[in-house]
Amino acid sequence: YCLLRTLKQCQTLREALIAAGKEIIWHGRTKEEPAHYCSICEVEVFDLLFVTNESNSRKTYIVHCQDCARKTSGNLENFVVLEQYKMEDLMQVYDQFTLAPPLPSASS
């Protein structure tokens, strides 16, 4: 259920940003790249990273969550949105997800 909610939240946020005319820039993600956290409230930020225009131009990404970015700039005019995953890829991972079978118990 948690995976589905996260996927839905990413899709809804992406659609809202596009509808508001906010450009989303493909950034991708490297295999060894650590998780990103908001520089203000420290919540984990997944898929859509809100970075300031200045940090984007210097390629020193100071990441914000959507809430903290909007508190700083209501219409996000000072922010660039970087996308780390394609929605199709996230949906494919979700569709192919299966729970691992339980490990056999070590009964003597």
Biopython code that builds the backbone (N, CA, C, O; Angstrom):
import numpy as np
from Bio.PDB.StructureBuilder import StructureBuilder

atoms = [
    (1, "TYR", "N", (0.823, -1.199, 0.000)),
    (1, "TYR", "CA", (0.000, 0.000, 0.000)),
    (1, "TYR", "C", (0.867, 1.263, 0.000)),
    (1, "TYR", "O", (0.553, 2.246, -0.671)),
    (2, "CYS", "N", (1.955, 1.219, 0.759)),
    (2, "CYS", "CA", (2.863, 2.370, 0.845)),
    (2, "CYS", "C", (3.500, 2.668, -0.515)),
    (2, "CYS", "O", (3.619, 3.830, -0.905)),
    (3, "LEU", "N", (3.909, 1.618, -1.237)),
    (3, "LEU", "CA", (4.506, 1.817, -2.563)),
    (3, "LEU", "C", (3.514, 2.469, -3.523)),
    (3, "LEU", "O", (3.874, 3.368, -4.282)),
    (4, "LEU", "N", (2.273, 2.012, -3.482)),
    (4, "LEU", "CA", (1.241, 2.563, -4.359)),
    (4, "LEU", "C", (0.985, 4.036, -4.043)),
    (4, "LEU", "O", (0.841, 4.851, -4.954)),
    (5, "ARG", "N", (0.928, 4.374, -2.765)),
    (5, "ARG", "CA", (0.708, 5.772, -2.366)),
    (5, "ARG", "C", (1.853, 6.670, -2.821)),
    (5, "ARG", "O", (1.626, 7.788, -3.283)),
    (6, "THR", "N", (3.080, 6.178, -2.689)),
    (6, "THR", "CA", (4.242, 6.952, -3.122)),
    (6, "THR", "C", (4.208, 7.170, -4.627)),
    (6, "THR", "O", (4.477, 8.271, -5.107)),
    (7, "LEU", "N", (3.880, 6.127, -5.365)),
    (7, "LEU", "CA", (3.775, 6.223, -6.820)),
    (7, "LEU", "C", (2.690, 7.226, -7.217)),
    (7, "LEU", "O", (2.900, 8.053, -8.104)),
    (8, "LYS", "N", (1.542, 7.151, -6.566)),
    (8, "LYS", "CA", (0.429, 8.064, -6.843)),
    (8, "LYS", "C", (0.810, 9.507, -6.508)),
    (8, "LYS", "O", (0.476, 10.429, -7.252)),
    (9, "GLN", "N", (1.506, 9.699, -5.392)),
    (9, "GLN", "CA", (1.929, 11.037, -4.989)),
    (9, "GLN", "C", (2.897, 11.626, -6.019)),
    (9, "GLN", "O", (2.788, 12.802, -6.366)),
    (10, "CYS", "N", (3.832, 10.826, -6.505)),
    (10, "CYS", "CA", (4.777, 11.292, -7.531)),
    (10, "CYS", "C", (4.035, 11.706, -8.799)),
    (10, "CYS", "O", (4.318, 12.757, -9.375)),
    (11, "GLN", "N", (3.095, 10.884, -9.226)),
    (11, "GLN", "CA", (2.339, 11.167, -10.449)),
    (11, "GLN", "C", (1.476, 12.417, -10.284)),
    (11, "GLN", "O", (1.436, 13.263, -11.178)),
    (12, "THR", "N", (0.792, 12.541, -9.160)),
    (12, "THR", "CA", (-0.070, 13.696, -8.900)),
    (12, "THR", "C", (0.743, 14.988, -8.845)),
    (12, "THR", "O", (0.347, 15.998, -9.427)),
    (13, "LEU", "N", (1.871, 14.957, -8.151)),
    (13, "LEU", "CA", (2.732, 16.137, -8.055)),
    (13, "LEU", "C", (3.268, 16.518, -9.428)),
    (13, "LEU", "O", (3.289, 17.696, -9.785)),
    (14, "ARG", "N", (3.695, 15.536, -10.185)),
    (14, "ARG", "CA", (4.226, 15.779, -11.532)),
    (14, "ARG", "C", (3.157, 16.450, -12.411)),
    (14, "ARG", "O", (3.440, 17.435, -13.094)),
    (15, "GLU", "N", (1.943, 15.917, -12.390)),
    (15, "GLU", "CA", (0.847, 16.484, -13.186)),
    (15, "GLU", "C", (0.519, 17.910, -12.745)),
    (15, "GLU", "O", (0.268, 18.774, -13.585)),
    (16, "ALA", "N", (0.518, 18.161, -11.435)),
    (16, "ALA", "CA", (0.210, 19.501, -10.921)),
    (16, "ALA", "C", (1.282, 20.507, -11.339)),
    (16, "ALA", "O", (0.961, 21.641, -11.692)),
    (17, "LEU", "N", (2.534, 20.105, -11.302)),
    (17, "LEU", "CA", (3.616, 21.000, -11.708)),
    (17, "LEU", "C", (3.508, 21.348, -13.192)),
    (17, "LEU", "O", (3.667, 22.507, -13.577)),
    (18, "ILE", "N", (3.240, 20.350, -14.011)),
    (18, "ILE", "CA", (3.100, 20.578, -15.452)),
    (18, "ILE", "C", (1.895, 21.474, -15.739)),
    (18, "ILE", "O", (1.978, 22.384, -16.564)),
    (19, "ALA", "N", (0.773, 21.215, -15.056)),
    (19, "ALA", "CA", (-0.432, 22.031, -15.245)),
    (19, "ALA", "C", (-0.183, 23.487, -14.847)),
    (19, "ALA", "O", (-0.776, 24.401, -15.419)),
    (20, "ALA", "N", (0.698, 23.696, -13.864)),
    (20, "ALA", "CA", (1.018, 25.054, -13.417)),
    (20, "ALA", "C", (2.081, 25.705, -14.301)),
    (20, "ALA", "O", (2.476, 26.847, -14.067)),
    (21, "GLY", "N", (2.539, 24.975, -15.317)),
    (21, "GLY", "CA", (3.529, 25.532, -16.232)),
    (21, "GLY", "C", (4.962, 25.411, -15.760)),
    (21, "GLY", "O", (5.856, 26.049, -16.314)),
    (22, "LYS", "N", (5.189, 24.599, -14.743)),
    (22, "LYS", "CA", (6.544, 24.418, -14.211)),
    (22, "LYS", "C", (7.261, 23.347, -15.019)),
    (22, "LYS", "O", (6.767, 22.227, -15.153)),
    (23, "GLU", "N", (8.415, 23.690, -15.551)),
    (23, "GLU", "CA", (9.196, 22.735, -16.330)),
    (23, "GLU", "C", (9.855, 21.721, -15.398)),
    (23, "GLU", "O", (10.367, 22.076, -14.336)),
    (24, "ILE", "N", (9.833, 20.472, -15.806)),
    (24, "ILE", "CA", (10.504, 19.413, -15.057)),
    (24, "ILE", "C", (11.677, 18.957, -15.913)),
    (24, "ILE", "O", (11.499, 18.558, -17.064)),
    (25, "ILE", "N", (12.868, 19.018, -15.347)),
    (25, "ILE", "CA", (14.088, 18.698, -16.088)),
    (25, "ILE", "C", (14.561, 17.298, -15.721)),
    (25, "ILE", "O", (14.672, 16.958, -14.543)),
    (26, "TRP", "N", (14.837, 16.491, -16.740)),
    (26, "TRP", "CA", (15.340, 15.139, -16.498)),
    (26, "TRP", "C", (16.744, 15.233, -15.909)),
    (26, "TRP", "O", (17.617, 15.902, -16.463)),
    (27, "HIS", "N", (16.949, 14.562, -14.790)),
    (27, "HIS", "CA", (18.238, 14.561, -14.101)),
    (27, "HIS", "C", (18.798, 13.148, -14.004)),
    (27, "HIS", "O", (20.010, 12.939, -14.063)),
    (28, "GLY", "N", (17.900, 12.186, -13.854)),
    (28, "GLY", "CA", (18.345, 10.807, -13.702)),
    (28, "GLY", "C", (18.939, 10.550, -12.327)),
    (28, "GLY", "O", (18.932, 11.411, -11.447)),
    (29, "ARG", "N", (19.447, 9.351, -12.174)),
    (29, "ARG", "CA", (20.012, 8.954, -10.886)),
    (29, "ARG", "C", (21.076, 7.907, -11.144)),
    (29, "ARG", "O", (20.853, 6.961, -11.899)),
    (30, "THR", "N", (22.231, 8.073, -10.521)),
    (30, "THR", "CA", (23.290, 7.078, -10.671)),
    (30, "THR", "C", (23.039, 5.920, -9.718)),
    (30, "THR", "O", (22.335, 6.063, -8.718)),
    (31, "LYS", "N", (23.613, 4.791, -10.035)),
    (31, "LYS", "CA", (23.372, 3.582, -9.248)),
    (31, "LYS", "C", (23.797, 3.737, -7.783)),
    (31, "LYS", "O", (23.113, 3.246, -6.885)),
    (32, "GLU", "N", (24.893, 4.398, -7.548)),
    (32, "GLU", "CA", (25.420, 4.543, -6.184)),
    (32, "GLU", "C", (25.013, 5.856, -5.508)),
    (32, "GLU", "O", (25.498, 6.166, -4.420)),
    (33, "GLU", "N", (24.143, 6.614, -6.133)),
    (33, "GLU", "CA", (23.744, 7.911, -5.584)),
    (33, "GLU", "C", (22.957, 7.716, -4.289)),
    (33, "GLU", "O", (22.011, 6.929, -4.251)),
    (34, "PRO", "N", (23.340, 8.425, -3.234)),
    (34, "PRO", "CA", (22.609, 8.276, -1.969)),
    (34, "PRO", "C", (21.225, 8.923, -2.050)),
    (34, "PRO", "O", (20.940, 9.688, -2.972)),
    (35, "ALA", "N", (20.389, 8.614, -1.093)),
    (35, "ALA", "CA", (19.065, 9.233, -1.007)),
    (35, "ALA", "C", (19.237, 10.730, -0.762)),
    (35, "ALA", "O", (20.239, 11.168, -0.197)),
    (36, "HIS", "N", (18.251, 11.499, -1.194)),
    (36, "HIS", "CA", (18.285, 12.950, -1.005)),
    (36, "HIS", "C", (17.328, 13.339, 0.121)),
    (36, "HIS", "O", (16.259, 12.749, 0.280)),
    (37, "TYR", "N", (17.733, 14.339, 0.894)),
    (37, "TYR", "CA", (16.931, 14.835, 2.007)),
    (37, "TYR", "C", (16.791, 16.344, 1.882)),
    (37, "TYR", "O", (17.697, 17.026, 1.402)),
    (38, "CYS", "N", (15.652, 16.856, 2.318)),
    (38, "CYS", "CA", (15.408, 18.296, 2.298)),
    (38, "CYS", "C", (16.450, 18.990, 3.178)),
    (38, "CYS", "O", (16.699, 18.574, 4.310)),
    (39, "SER", "N", (17.048, 20.047, 2.644)),
    (39, "SER", "CA", (18.083, 20.765, 3.391)),
    (39, "SER", "C", (17.502, 21.553, 4.562)),
    (39, "SER", "O", (18.251, 22.026, 5.417)),
    (40, "ILE", "N", (16.180, 21.699, 4.610)),
    (40, "ILE", "CA", (15.551, 22.457, 5.693)),
    (40, "ILE", "C", (14.940, 21.534, 6.746)),
    (40, "ILE", "O", (15.299, 21.614, 7.921)),
    (41, "CYS", "N", (14.018, 20.658, 6.335)),
    (41, "CYS", "CA", (13.297, 19.826, 7.315)),
    (41, "CYS", "C", (13.824, 18.392, 7.399)),
    (41, "CYS", "O", (13.404, 17.629, 8.269)),
    (42, "GLU", "N", (14.733, 18.023, 6.510)),
    (42, "GLU", "CA", (15.408, 16.730, 6.512)),
    (42, "GLU", "C", (14.530, 15.533, 6.165)),
    (42, "GLU", "O", (14.922, 14.396, 6.426)),
    (43, "VAL", "N", (13.355, 15.758, 5.587)),
    (43, "VAL", "CA", (12.522, 14.654, 5.122)),
    (43, "VAL", "C", (13.162, 14.102, 3.845)),
    (43, "VAL", "O", (13.782, 14.851, 3.090)),
    (44, "GLU", "N", (13.013, 12.793, 3.600)),
    (44, "GLU", "CA", (13.559, 12.217, 2.378)),
    (44, "GLU", "C", (12.762, 12.719, 1.173)),
    (44, "GLU", "O", (11.532, 12.758, 1.208)),
    (45, "VAL", "N", (13.464, 13.098, 0.118)),
    (45, "VAL", "CA", (12.839, 13.594, -1.108)),
    (45, "VAL", "C", (13.077, 12.552, -2.192)),
    (45, "VAL", "O", (14.220, 12.217, -2.501)),
    (46, "PHE", "N", (11.989, 12.041, -2.770)),
    (46, "PHE", "CA", (12.068, 10.975, -3.762)),
    (46, "PHE", "C", (11.569, 11.452, -5.117)),
    (46, "PHE", "O", (10.511, 12.075, -5.209)),
    (47, "ASP", "N", (12.317, 11.167, -6.154)),
    (47, "ASP", "CA", (11.970, 11.375, -7.560)),
    (47, "ASP", "C", (12.009, 12.824, -8.017)),
    (47, "ASP", "O", (12.803, 13.145, -8.901)),
    (48, "LEU", "N", (11.204, 13.707, -7.469)),
    (48, "LEU", "CA", (11.160, 15.103, -7.912)),
    (48, "LEU", "C", (11.887, 15.971, -6.889)),
    (48, "LEU", "O", (11.399, 16.201, -5.783)),
    (49, "LEU", "N", (13.067, 16.447, -7.289)),
    (49, "LEU", "CA", (13.912, 17.242, -6.401)),
    (49, "LEU", "C", (13.714, 18.721, -6.704)),
    (49, "LEU", "O", (13.826, 19.140, -7.857)),
    (50, "PHE", "N", (13.426, 19.496, -5.700)),
    (50, "PHE", "CA", (13.283, 20.939, -5.847)),
    (50, "PHE", "C", (14.617, 21.565, -5.457)),
    (50, "PHE", "O", (15.018, 21.511, -4.294)),
    (51, "VAL", "N", (15.304, 22.159, -6.431)),
    (51, "VAL", "CA", (16.599, 22.791, -6.169)),
    (51, "VAL", "C", (16.520, 24.246, -6.603)),
    (51, "VAL", "O", (15.786, 24.587, -7.530)),
    (52, "THR", "N", (17.278, 25.103, -5.929)),
    (52, "THR", "CA", (17.250, 26.520, -6.293)),
    (52, "THR", "C", (17.912, 26.715, -7.650)),
    (52, "THR", "O", (18.795, 25.950, -8.039)),
    (53, "ASN", "N", (17.477, 27.746, -8.362)),
    (53, "ASN", "CA", (18.075, 28.062, -9.666)),
    (53, "ASN", "C", (19.587, 28.192, -9.549)),
    (53, "ASN", "O", (20.334, 27.698, -10.393)),
    (54, "GLU", "N", (20.024, 28.863, -8.492)),
    (54, "GLU", "CA", (21.452, 29.105, -8.294)),
    (54, "GLU", "C", (22.218, 27.798, -8.102)),
    (54, "GLU", "O", (23.275, 27.601, -8.703)),
    (55, "SER", "N", (21.690, 26.909, -7.270)),
    (55, "SER", "CA", (22.404, 25.650, -7.041)),
    (55, "SER", "C", (22.379, 24.779, -8.291)),
    (55, "SER", "O", (23.306, 24.001, -8.517)),
    (56, "ASN", "N", (21.327, 24.897, -9.110)),
    (56, "ASN", "CA", (21.255, 24.131, -10.354)),
    (56, "ASN", "C", (22.322, 24.609, -11.338)),
    (56, "ASN", "O", (22.974, 23.792, -11.990)),
    (57, "SER", "N", (22.503, 25.917, -11.448)),
    (57, "SER", "CA", (23.491, 26.437, -12.399)),
    (57, "SER", "C", (24.913, 26.094, -11.968)),
    (57, "SER", "O", (25.796, 25.946, -12.813)),
    (58, "ARG", "N", (25.143, 25.966, -10.659)),
    (58, "ARG", "CA", (26.473, 25.593, -10.165)),
    (58, "ARG", "C", (26.640, 24.085, -10.059)),
    (58, "ARG", "O", (27.738, 23.607, -9.773)),
    (59, "LYS", "N", (25.570, 23.327, -10.283)),
    (59, "LYS", "CA", (25.573, 21.860, -10.161)),
    (59, "LYS", "C", (25.912, 21.410, -8.739)),
    (59, "LYS", "O", (26.431, 20.313, -8.532)),
    (60, "THR", "N", (25.614, 22.263, -7.773)),
    (60, "THR", "CA", (25.742, 21.901, -6.363)),
    (60, "THR", "C", (24.325, 21.896, -5.813)),
    (60, "THR", "O", (23.853, 22.896, -5.273)),
    (61, "TYR", "N", (23.664, 20.780, -5.953)),
    (61, "TYR", "CA", (22.232, 20.715, -5.708)),
    (61, "TYR", "C", (21.889, 20.768, -4.226)),
    (61, "TYR", "O", (22.219, 19.859, -3.464)),
    (62, "ILE", "N", (21.226, 21.840, -3.835)),
    (62, "ILE", "CA", (20.692, 21.962, -2.484)),
    (62, "ILE", "C", (19.218, 21.600, -2.600)),
    (62, "ILE", "O", (18.410, 22.378, -3.106)),
    (63, "VAL", "N", (18.886, 20.414, -2.124)),
    (63, "VAL", "CA", (17.558, 19.831, -2.333)),
    (63, "VAL", "C", (16.575, 20.329, -1.283)),
    (63, "VAL", "O", (16.918, 20.484, -0.110)),
    (64, "HIS", "N", (15.339, 20.579, -1.730)),
    (64, "HIS", "CA", (14.229, 20.943, -0.851)),
    (64, "HIS", "C", (13.064, 20.009, -1.146)),
    (64, "HIS", "O", (12.918, 19.528, -2.270)),
    (65, "CYS", "N", (12.241, 19.754, -0.144)),
    (65, "CYS", "CA", (10.982, 19.052, -0.385)),
    (65, "CYS", "C", (10.002, 20.080, -0.962)),
    (65, "CYS", "O", (10.273, 21.281, -0.940)),
    (66, "GLN", "N", (8.887, 19.612, -1.468)),
    (66, "GLN", "CA", (7.910, 20.536, -2.052)),
    (66, "GLN", "C", (7.409, 21.541, -1.019)),
    (66, "GLN", "O", (7.284, 22.727, -1.323)),
    (67, "ASP", "N", (7.122, 21.082, 0.195)),
    (67, "ASP", "CA", (6.576, 21.983, 1.217)),
    (67, "ASP", "C", (7.540, 23.120, 1.547)),
    (67, "ASP", "O", (7.136, 24.282, 1.597)),
    (68, "CYS", "N", (8.810, 22.793, 1.773)),
    (68, "CYS", "CA", (9.789, 23.833, 2.115)),
    (68, "CYS", "C", (10.069, 24.742, 0.921)),
    (68, "CYS", "O", (10.284, 25.941, 1.095)),
    (69, "ALA", "N", (10.069, 24.183, -0.287)),
    (69, "ALA", "CA", (10.270, 25.003, -1.487)),
    (69, "ALA", "C", (9.133, 26.012, -1.624)),
    (69, "ALA", "O", (9.372, 27.179, -1.935)),
    (70, "ARG", "N", (7.897, 25.568, -1.393)),
    (70, "ARG", "CA", (6.742, 26.472, -1.519)),
    (70, "ARG", "C", (6.717, 27.518, -0.404)),
    (70, "ARG", "O", (6.236, 28.631, -0.615)),
    (71, "LYS", "N", (7.229, 27.174, 0.781)),
    (71, "LYS", "CA", (7.312, 28.170, 1.856)),
    (71, "LYS", "C", (8.305, 29.266, 1.482)),
    (71, "LYS", "O", (8.125, 30.428, 1.848)),
    (72, "THR", "N", (9.347, 28.893, 0.756)),
    (72, "THR", "CA", (10.365, 29.848, 0.321)),
    (72, "THR", "C", (9.878, 30.675, -0.857)),
    (72, "THR", "O", (10.124, 31.879, -0.923)),
    (73, "SER", "N", (9.184, 30.023, -1.791)),
    (73, "SER", "CA", (8.717, 30.681, -3.016)),
    (73, "SER", "C", (7.404, 30.031, -3.427)),
    (73, "SER", "O", (7.404, 28.970, -4.051)),
    (74, "GLY", "N", (6.288, 30.660, -3.080)),
    (74, "GLY", "CA", (4.964, 30.083, -3.292)),
    (74, "GLY", "C", (4.702, 29.534, -4.678)),
    (74, "GLY", "O", (4.080, 28.481, -4.821)),
    (75, "ASN", "N", (5.169, 30.234, -5.702)),
    (75, "ASN", "CA", (4.948, 29.764, -7.071)),
    (75, "ASN", "C", (6.170, 29.026, -7.626)),
    (75, "ASN", "O", (6.221, 28.700, -8.812)),
    (76, "LEU", "N", (7.137, 28.769, -6.770)),
    (76, "LEU", "CA", (8.357, 28.019, -7.114)),
    (76, "LEU", "C", (9.205, 28.719, -8.170)),
    (76, "LEU", "O", (9.971, 28.068, -8.880)),
    (77, "GLU", "N", (9.074, 30.053, -8.282)),
    (77, "GLU", "CA", (9.814, 30.761, -9.324)),
    (77, "GLU", "C", (11.326, 30.683, -9.138)),
    (77, "GLU", "O", (12.064, 30.807, -10.115)),
    (78, "ASN", "N", (11.802, 30.483, -7.925)),
    (78, "ASN", "CA", (13.247, 30.400, -7.678)),
    (78, "ASN", "C", (13.764, 28.968, -7.683)),
    (78, "ASN", "O", (14.906, 28.712, -7.301)),
    (79, "PHE", "N", (12.926, 28.045, -8.115)),
    (79, "PHE", "CA", (13.302, 26.632, -8.067)),
    (79, "PHE", "C", (13.246, 25.969, -9.433)),
    (79, "PHE", "O", (12.464, 26.344, -10.307)),
    (80, "VAL", "N", (14.098, 24.977, -9.581)),
    (80, "VAL", "CA", (14.101, 24.089, -10.734)),
    (80, "VAL", "C", (13.700, 22.724, -10.194)),
    (80, "VAL", "O", (14.136, 22.332, -9.111)),
    (81, "VAL", "N", (12.873, 21.998, -10.942)),
    (81, "VAL", "CA", (12.450, 20.660, -10.517)),
    (81, "VAL", "C", (13.208, 19.640, -11.362)),
    (81, "VAL", "O", (13.110, 19.625, -12.589)),
    (82, "LEU", "N", (13.964, 18.793, -10.674)),
    (82, "LEU", "CA", (14.736, 17.747, -11.343)),
    (82, "LEU", "C", (14.047, 16.409, -11.127)),
    (82, "LEU", "O", (13.667, 16.069, -10.007)),
    (83, "GLU", "N", (13.891, 15.658, -12.198)),
    (83, "GLU", "CA", (13.232, 14.347, -12.127)),
    (83, "GLU", "C", (14.289, 13.248, -12.169)),
    (83, "GLU", "O", (15.162, 13.247, -13.037)),
    (84, "GLN", "N", (14.202, 12.316, -11.225)),
    (84, "GLN", "CA", (15.189, 11.241, -11.153)),
    (84, "GLN", "C", (14.735, 9.942, -11.803)),
    (84, "GLN", "O", (15.570, 9.139, -12.218)),
    (85, "TYR", "N", (13.448, 9.725, -11.898)),
    (85, "TYR", "CA", (12.920, 8.480, -12.463)),
    (85, "TYR", "C", (11.812, 8.803, -13.456)),
    (85, "TYR", "O", (11.076, 9.774, -13.277)),
    (86, "LYS", "N", (11.693, 7.999, -14.493)),
    (86, "LYS", "CA", (10.565, 8.096, -15.417)),
    (86, "LYS", "C", (9.384, 7.367, -14.776)),
    (86, "LYS", "O", (9.555, 6.294, -14.199)),
    (87, "MET", "N", (8.194, 7.945, -14.876)),
    (87, "MET", "CA", (7.009, 7.317, -14.276)),
    (87, "MET", "C", (6.793, 5.908, -14.814)),
    (87, "MET", "O", (6.380, 5.015, -14.074)),
    (88, "GLU", "N", (7.068, 5.706, -16.098)),
    (88, "GLU", "CA", (6.892, 4.372, -16.686)),
    (88, "GLU", "C", (7.781, 3.349, -15.986)),
    (88, "GLU", "O", (7.363, 2.216, -15.745)),
    (89, "ASP", "N", (9.018, 3.755, -15.658)),
    (89, "ASP", "CA", (9.939, 2.846, -14.970)),
    (89, "ASP", "C", (9.447, 2.533, -13.560)),
    (89, "ASP", "O", (9.516, 1.387, -13.115)),
    (90, "LEU", "N", (8.950, 3.552, -12.857)),
    (90, "LEU", "CA", (8.435, 3.326, -11.503)),
    (90, "LEU", "C", (7.210, 2.411, -11.532)),
    (90, "LEU", "O", (7.064, 1.539, -10.676)),
    (91, "MET", "N", (6.330, 2.613, -12.519)),
    (91, "MET", "CA", (5.135, 1.762, -12.625)),
    (91, "MET", "C", (5.519, 0.324, -12.956)),
    (91, "MET", "O", (4.894, -0.616, -12.464)),
    (92, "GLN", "N", (6.539, 0.150, -13.783)),
    (92, "GLN", "CA", (6.989, -1.195, -14.126)),
    (92, "GLN", "C", (7.560, -1.905, -12.896)),
    (92, "GLN", "O", (7.277, -3.082, -12.673)),
    (93, "VAL", "N", (8.353, -1.200, -12.107)),
    (93, "VAL", "CA", (8.891, -1.785, -10.870)),
    (93, "VAL", "C", (7.743, -2.184, -9.953)),
    (93, "VAL", "O", (7.753, -3.274, -9.380)),
    (94, "TYR", "N", (6.753, -1.305, -9.811)),
    (94, "TYR", "CA", (5.605, -1.610, -8.953)),
    (94, "TYR", "C", (4.848, -2.833, -9.464)),
    (94, "TYR", "O", (4.516, -3.727, -8.686)),
    (95, "ASP", "N", (4.576, -2.876, -10.767)),
    (95, "ASP", "CA", (3.820, -3.988, -11.349)),
    (95, "ASP", "C", (4.552, -5.321, -11.212)),
    (95, "ASP", "O", (3.912, -6.367, -11.107)),
    (96, "GLN", "N", (5.881, -5.296, -11.212)),
    (96, "GLN", "CA", (6.661, -6.531, -11.139)),
    (96, "GLN", "C", (7.065, -6.894, -9.711)),
    (96, "GLN", "O", (7.716, -7.915, -9.490)),
    (97, "PHE", "N", (6.685, -6.071, -8.752)),
    (97, "PHE", "CA", (7.078, -6.304, -7.362)),
    (97, "PHE", "C", (6.369, -7.530, -6.798)),
    (97, "PHE", "O", (5.156, -7.683, -6.941)),
    (98, "THR", "N", (7.138, -8.393, -6.162)),
    (98, "THR", "CA", (6.569, -9.541, -5.453)),
    (98, "THR", "C", (7.256, -9.653, -4.103)),
    (98, "THR", "O", (8.442, -9.349, -3.969)),
    (99, "LEU", "N", (6.517, -10.084, -3.122)),
    (99, "LEU", "CA", (7.095, -10.292, -1.799)),
    (99, "LEU", "C", (7.965, -11.537, -1.821)),
    (99, "LEU", "O", (7.630, -12.529, -2.468)),
    (100, "ALA", "N", (9.062, -11.480, -1.123)),
    (100, "ALA", "CA", (9.933, -12.649, -1.022)),
    (100, "ALA", "C", (9.251, -13.678, -0.128)),
    (100, "ALA", "O", (8.588, -13.314, 0.843)),
    (101, "PRO", "N", (9.408, -14.958, -0.447)),
    (101, "PRO", "CA", (8.814, -15.976, 0.421)),
    (101, "PRO", "C", (9.514, -15.963, 1.781)),
    (101, "PRO", "O", (10.686, -15.598, 1.873)),
    (102, "PRO", "N", (8.802, -16.358, 2.828)),
    (102, "PRO", "CA", (9.427, -16.358, 4.154)),
    (102, "PRO", "C", (10.585, -17.351, 4.194)),
    (102, "PRO", "O", (10.549, -18.399, 3.549)),
    (103, "LEU", "N", (11.600, -17.002, 4.955)),
    (103, "LEU", "CA", (12.742, -17.897, 5.120)),
    (103, "LEU", "C", (12.325, -19.094, 5.964)),
    (103, "LEU", "O", (11.520, -18.955, 6.885)),
    (104, "PRO", "N", (12.870, -20.271, 5.656)),
    (104, "PRO", "CA", (12.523, -21.433, 6.484)),
    (104, "PRO", "C", (13.020, -21.222, 7.911)),
    (104, "PRO", "O", (14.097, -20.669, 8.132)),
    (105, "SER", "N", (12.231, -21.665, 8.856)),
    (105, "SER", "CA", (12.627, -21.487, 10.256)),
    (105, "SER", "C", (13.741, -22.470, 10.595)),
    (105, "SER", "O", (13.833, -23.551, 10.015)),
    (106, "ALA", "N", (14.569, -22.081, 11.527)),
    (106, "ALA", "CA", (15.706, -22.919, 11.935)),
    (106, "ALA", "C", (15.298, -23.781, 13.125)),
    (106, "ALA", "O", (15.829, -23.611, 14.222)),
    (107, "SER", "N", (14.366, -24.700, 12.919)),
    (107, "SER", "CA", (13.920, -25.586, 13.996)),
    (107, "SER", "C", (14.919, -26.721, 14.140)),
    (107, "SER", "O", (15.471, -27.209, 13.154)),
    (108, "SER", "N", (15.144, -27.131, 15.374)),
    (108, "SER", "CA", (16.086, -28.230, 15.587)),
    (108, "SER", "C", (15.361, -29.525, 15.766)),
    (108, "SER", "O", (15.992, -30.564, 15.957)),
]
sb = StructureBuilder()
sb.init_structure("model")
sb.init_model(0)
sb.init_chain("A")
sb.init_seg("    ")
for serial, (resi, resn, name, xyz) in enumerate(atoms, 1):
    if name == "N":
        sb.init_residue(resn, " ", resi, " ")
    sb.init_atom(name, np.array(xyz, "f"), 0.0, 1.0, " ", f" {name:<3s}", serial, name[0])
structure = sb.get_structure()
